[in-house]
Amino acid sequence: MALNLFDVGPLPAAGRPAVFLDKDGTLVEDVPYNVDPALLRFTDRAIPALQLLQEQGYPLIIISNQSGIARGYFDQAALDRLAEALSAQLRQAGITLAGFYACPHAPPEPGEPGCSCRKPRPGLLRRAALEHGIDLTRSWMVGDILNDVEAGRRAGCKTVLLDVGNETEWDMAPLRQPHFRARHLMEAASFILDADARATGQRSLFPDALPDPLAADGLLQVGSGLPATGVLAAAGGMPVSAPAL
């Protein structure tokens, strides 16, 4: 069983804010257990959204569950190749990932504690924060299902749910309440920038993105980076080999 080192205990409250992104269904279209780079397709407005966030100084870090490894559908090398292909496509658009973290474990059996790195547990976010000097309390987790939201909240982040139809269970426990809902990544990015500008008293780039200032734990629903190198994956809360991006 994986260690819970990154699941409990405080982290230093210093560092820069980051945007953590789920991969499948958030950054790229969800093709179950895909490791074929030819099938990578970015979601609606993903590229301009990431360009905008990077321009504003946010490191961009992918946090992904990849149980296909544990299930025997593909191996770590295949996932590494996909991560390299994804990073290369983003680099063509001027976007540099600060990190790529993936949990290779299967969901736990009933009654089993499972690993600390599979969302909705926050282990990968906490590891990324330690390795990249990230202040989780000033950071954001963006994903298309409530397990992403819960992982972000457990790590201490603010959260955005891409409400694009991929969540099917809607277990709305307190830790699974997103701070915002958005229809695509560009809308999520504008929310993030506006909320952070308001929180620091700066002039918002998107004054109409939020109808009201973000409450301490408010839930709003829409009606109508710093470059770094390296891709990281995690197995049992520990690093495994991965190619440089």
ROLOTOR-887409 format. One record per residue (C-alpha): x, y, z; residue number from 1; chain. Coordinates in Angstrom, 3 decimals. Layout:
% residues N
X/Y/Z/NUM/A
...
This chain:
% residues 245
0.000/0.000/0.000/1/A
1.227/3.512/-0.752/2/A
2.570/5.707/1.976/3/A
0.335/8.507/3.186/4/A
3.178/10.984/3.570/5/A
1.542/13.463/1.200/6/A
-1.995/12.915/2.473/7/A
-1.673/14.335/5.990/8/A
0.146/17.081/7.828/9/A
0.739/20.739/6.994/10/A
2.835/22.053/4.137/11/A
4.837/25.272/4.299/12/A
2.529/28.222/3.606/13/A
4.994/29.856/1.238/14/A
5.484/29.763/-2.476/15/A
3.726/30.743/-5.644/16/A
0.191/29.866/-6.734/17/A
-0.316/27.263/-9.443/18/A
-3.148/25.847/-11.518/19/A
-3.530/22.068/-11.294/20/A
-5.370/20.465/-14.193/21/A
-6.984/17.095/-14.600/22/A
-6.053/15.580/-17.961/23/A
-8.846/13.407/-19.383/24/A
-12.074/15.314/-19.926/25/A
-10.508/18.588/-18.779/26/A
-7.403/19.342/-20.816/27/A
-7.968/16.716/-23.510/28/A
-11.084/14.900/-24.658/29/A
-11.737/11.780/-22.612/30/A
-10.795/8.632/-24.534/31/A
-10.827/5.861/-21.898/32/A
-7.384/4.397/-21.140/33/A
-5.840/6.137/-24.120/34/A
-2.064/6.181/-24.569/35/A
-2.096/6.776/-28.343/36/A
-0.800/10.301/-29.060/37/A
-2.742/10.308/-32.334/38/A
-5.994/10.395/-30.344/39/A
-5.113/13.488/-28.294/40/A
-7.638/16.269/-28.814/41/A
-7.695/19.389/-26.657/42/A
-10.998/20.399/-25.104/43/A
-12.877/23.533/-26.091/44/A
-10.703/26.664/-25.665/45/A
-8.063/24.784/-23.691/46/A
-5.093/26.270/-25.548/47/A
-5.971/29.978/-25.152/48/A
-6.932/29.332/-21.530/49/A
-3.549/27.813/-20.702/50/A
-1.755/30.537/-22.648/51/A
-3.548/33.152/-20.589/52/A
-2.806/31.475/-17.264/53/A
0.855/31.032/-18.177/54/A
1.124/34.676/-19.255/55/A
-0.108/35.648/-15.786/56/A
2.627/33.567/-14.147/57/A
0.809/30.431/-13.045/58/A
2.745/27.152/-13.266/59/A
0.549/24.568/-14.995/60/A
0.629/21.073/-13.499/61/A
-1.320/18.012/-14.626/62/A
-2.766/15.713/-11.940/63/A
-4.195/12.514/-13.417/64/A
-5.527/9.111/-12.357/65/A
-4.143/6.459/-14.699/66/A
-5.418/3.120/-13.391/67/A
-4.857/1.558/-16.815/68/A
-1.360/0.734/-15.568/69/A
-2.662/-1.287/-12.617/70/A
-5.299/-2.914/-14.823/71/A
-2.649/-4.019/-17.315/72/A
-4.012/-1.998/-20.235/73/A
-0.708/-0.164/-20.762/74/A
2.606/0.313/-18.981/75/A
4.447/3.297/-17.547/76/A
6.545/3.686/-20.688/77/A
3.398/4.101/-22.809/78/A
2.080/6.754/-20.448/79/A
5.440/8.527/-20.537/80/A
5.291/8.621/-24.339/81/A
1.796/10.090/-24.205/82/A
2.946/12.705/-21.694/83/A
5.842/13.666/-23.965/84/A
3.510/13.944/-26.975/85/A
1.050/16.063/-24.989/86/A
3.830/18.332/-23.780/87/A
5.183/18.683/-27.318/88/A
1.782/19.761/-28.635/89/A
1.497/22.321/-25.849/90/A
4.996/23.637/-26.544/91/A
3.939/24.296/-30.140/92/A
1.385/26.706/-28.665/93/A
3.986/28.296/-26.390/94/A
2.804/26.471/-23.273/95/A
5.243/24.720/-20.934/96/A
4.005/22.263/-18.335/97/A
5.649/22.598/-14.934/98/A
4.839/18.973/-14.126/99/A
2.871/15.878/-15.015/100/A
1.866/13.675/-12.086/101/A
-0.074/10.435/-12.490/102/A
-1.379/7.819/-10.072/103/A
-0.987/4.322/-11.574/104/A
-3.140/2.513/-9.017/105/A
-6.588/0.985/-9.404/106/A
-9.493/2.194/-7.248/107/A
-9.414/0.512/-3.833/108/A
-11.713/-2.367/-3.035/109/A
-14.525/-1.622/-0.542/110/A
-13.035/-1.329/2.918/111/A
-9.507/-0.889/1.589/112/A
-7.726/2.411/2.287/113/A
-6.088/2.581/-1.130/114/A
-3.148/4.729/-2.113/115/A
-2.601/8.350/-1.184/116/A
-2.070/9.548/-4.751/117/A
-5.328/8.599/-6.478/118/A
-7.863/11.407/-6.602/119/A
-9.991/12.229/-4.623/120/A
-7.044/11.975/-2.226/121/A
-4.641/14.919/-2.428/122/A
-1.285/13.151/-2.436/123/A
-0.176/14.181/-5.918/124/A
-1.100/17.824/-5.376/125/A
0.836/17.865/-2.135/126/A
3.847/16.235/-3.734/127/A
3.788/18.735/-6.594/128/A
3.573/21.588/-4.090/129/A
6.645/20.344/-2.249/130/A
8.659/19.807/-5.402/131/A
7.703/23.067/-7.136/132/A
7.415/25.487/-4.206/133/A
3.659/25.885/-4.570/134/A
1.375/27.541/-2.021/135/A
-1.671/25.278/-2.139/136/A
-3.904/27.789/-0.359/137/A
-3.383/30.209/-3.254/138/A
-3.686/27.567/-5.966/139/A
-6.510/26.090/-8.029/140/A
-7.571/22.597/-9.053/141/A
-9.613/22.354/-12.260/142/A
-11.353/19.133/-13.272/143/A
-14.437/17.683/-14.889/144/A
-15.655/15.446/-12.029/145/A
-16.174/15.903/-8.313/146/A
-13.243/13.657/-7.405/147/A
-11.052/16.411/-8.856/148/A
-12.842/18.979/-6.732/149/A
-12.453/16.880/-3.589/150/A
-8.744/16.321/-4.201/151/A
-8.262/20.047/-4.619/152/A
-10.199/20.929/-1.497/153/A
-8.385/18.291/0.565/154/A
-5.112/19.830/-0.569/155/A
-6.335/23.295/0.452/156/A
-6.879/24.648/-3.068/157/A
-9.727/26.574/-4.587/158/A
-11.567/24.567/-7.216/159/A
-13.337/24.818/-10.556/160/A
-15.609/22.113/-11.937/161/A
-15.907/21.927/-15.697/162/A
-19.590/21.113/-15.900/163/A
-19.454/19.340/-19.253/164/A
-21.484/16.223/-18.502/165/A
-18.713/13.913/-17.295/166/A
-19.820/13.845/-13.646/167/A
-22.615/11.280/-13.251/168/A
-22.940/10.549/-9.529/169/A
-23.229/14.070/-8.065/170/A
-22.360/13.119/-4.484/171/A
-22.337/16.690/-3.199/172/A
-20.591/16.222/0.143/173/A
-19.052/19.424/1.560/174/A
-15.564/18.641/0.233/175/A
-17.035/18.040/-3.233/176/A
-18.573/21.508/-3.604/177/A
-16.663/23.453/-6.274/178/A
-15.965/27.129/-5.787/179/A
-17.001/27.689/-9.404/180/A
-18.566/25.842/-12.288/181/A
-17.500/26.608/-15.833/182/A
-18.432/25.441/-19.313/183/A
-14.891/25.326/-20.692/184/A
-11.306/26.059/-19.679/185/A
-11.315/29.650/-20.921/186/A
-14.222/30.433/-18.654/187/A
-12.406/28.692/-15.799/188/A
-9.262/30.726/-16.476/189/A
-11.170/34.004/-16.454/190/A
-12.773/33.056/-13.129/191/A
-9.395/32.206/-11.631/192/A
-7.769/35.449/-12.731/193/A
-10.710/37.572/-11.640/194/A
-11.013/35.904/-8.229/195/A
-7.294/36.188/-7.537/196/A
-7.229/39.821/-8.634/197/A
-10.118/40.651/-6.328/198/A
-8.531/38.752/-3.436/199/A
-5.350/40.813/-3.727/200/A
-7.013/44.133/-4.464/201/A
-5.683/44.302/-8.008/202/A
-7.481/45.421/-11.124/203/A
-9.244/42.478/-12.720/204/A
-8.533/41.482/-16.305/205/A
-12.108/40.165/-16.424/206/A
-14.300/42.554/-14.414/207/A
-17.457/40.814/-15.611/208/A
-16.269/37.261/-14.951/209/A
-17.841/37.143/-11.504/210/A
-21.128/38.813/-10.619/211/A
-19.993/39.414/-7.032/212/A
-16.695/39.221/-5.147/213/A
-15.749/35.686/-4.266/214/A
-17.009/34.834/-0.802/215/A
-14.768/32.986/1.610/216/A
-16.220/29.699/0.442/217/A
-18.797/30.768/-2.086/218/A
-20.193/28.567/-4.821/219/A
-20.912/30.307/-8.075/220/A
-22.418/28.682/-11.119/221/A
-22.252/30.191/-14.574/222/A
-25.555/30.853/-16.172/223/A
-25.724/31.275/-19.805/224/A
3.265/29.966/-16.259/225/A
6.307/29.940/-15.235/226/A
8.372/27.639/-17.505/227/A
9.960/24.577/-15.930/228/A
11.125/21.235/-17.187/229/A
10.449/17.619/-16.370/230/A
7.495/15.313/-16.261/231/A
6.775/13.410/-13.092/232/A
4.595/10.452/-12.287/233/A
4.001/8.894/-8.906/234/A
3.677/5.325/-7.771/235/A
2.999/4.779/-4.137/236/A
3.670/8.441/-3.464/237/A
7.212/8.041/-4.791/238/A
8.689/9.205/-8.134/239/A
9.138/6.841/-11.031/240/A
11.069/7.266/-14.246/241/A
9.677/9.686/-16.794/242/A
11.113/11.547/-19.776/243/A
12.069/15.194/-19.624/244/A
9.517/17.498/-21.207/245/A
